[in-house]
């Protein structure tokens, strides 16, 4: 059963029980109040008749010492006919509780009479046929006689009013229940609308529409739940998007890796088969062996780069303080002997916090890429500078760190390729890269290493003019503090 129907059903049950008990209590309260009033009036009437009987007995001529039965009957008859309605129902009994006089219609047993004692009043409510009466009893002392006076008061109207009250209330309760059900239907429908919208959203997401969001129609707890659900959906969509990108990236990685292996292996196998299956002259043998050696070195370089990437992802950087000047001395010793390029090194003296080995790997890869993208004799600039930038003049906060960059004046990178060049095995010019033992793994390795340092690779390039690749050293998401070295 739906939640809205459960809410409607239980509300209806509670309303029905509440109205039933309250109606029963109210009608019975009115009935008891009316009946008590009638009992009080019946007792008052009995007391008045008792006093009237005693008064009438005093006016009887005294022929005997005691009041005679005939006189009792005469007085009782006069009292009966003296009522406002033209008659009363009363009964008089003697000392032995034998009936001396009874009004027509006074038909009841002697149970109350048997309970009535001298100097006391008694009453009871009885039913005779379709009528209800209040029977009262009391003792009367008149001229030496101890008599018993009983009266009957018709209270059928009180019971009819109770019956009518129950009938009216039942009809009213049914009407109120119908109206309550209609009202609660709309209330339950509105209260459960956020739940229905959330159910629809979960079904849409289960069907694969991760961009679907539940409509927020209230600001209460259910509205907050909807807001939290939408936030969870956004995070889930981001996570799924990242997973899809990772899956796609892995598929592309596997495809590129297979392709990169297939091309050199095919050539190596072909030239090796040529060398073992036929006798070649010295020049062809050298050329075949050289090609096998070159492609083998490229496979070796690619495998080492892949191993570096895997190790970098699983390992951590061993940070220590190192002089920027020491890094540049290492780079100069490595690249200056290469007379094919015009290198320019400029270093602003400072101490940075980084993993020296990993940082050297990044810089070497950036310089190596610059060499591959440039013609022989081209200028390659490798520089390092302290960064001091005010983020806000009002607060006085400064951005401080150390920026490395490598600039070449080679072929450049097309604007549409800039977002892809850090992917493994991606090469802008595959023929040029392969001819220089490139496998498209250098920048991917740089990206992983810089991520360990809390930094990222920044590349600016204009096709045909050159490329600038650099990074700002970061530590725990903040610019690395530096200390100037005084000579």
Secondary structure, DSSP 8 states (H G I E B T S, - for coil): --HHHHHHHHHHHHHHHHHHHHHHHHHHHHHHHHHHHHHHHHHHHHHHHHHHHHHHHHTS--SSSS--HHHHHHHHHHHHHTSTTS--EEEEE-TT--EEEE-TT----SHHHHH--TT-EEEEEEEETTEEEEEEEEEEEETTEEEEEEEEEE-HHHHHHHHHHHHHHHHHHHHHHHHHHHHHHHHHHHHTHHHHHHHHHHHHHHTT-TT-------SSHHHHHHHHHHHHHHHHHHHHHHHHHHHHHHHHHHHHHHHHHHHHHHHHHHHHHHHHHS---HHHHHHHHHHHHHHHHHHHHHHHHHHHHHHHHHS----EEEEHHHHHHHHHHHHTT-TTSEEEEEE---EEEE-HHHHHHHHHHHHHHHHHTS-TT-EEEEEEEEEEEEEETTTTEEEEEEEEEEEE-SS---GGGTTTTTSTT--SSHHHHHHTT--S-HHHHHHHHHHHTT---EEEEETTTEEEEEEE-EETTEE---B----
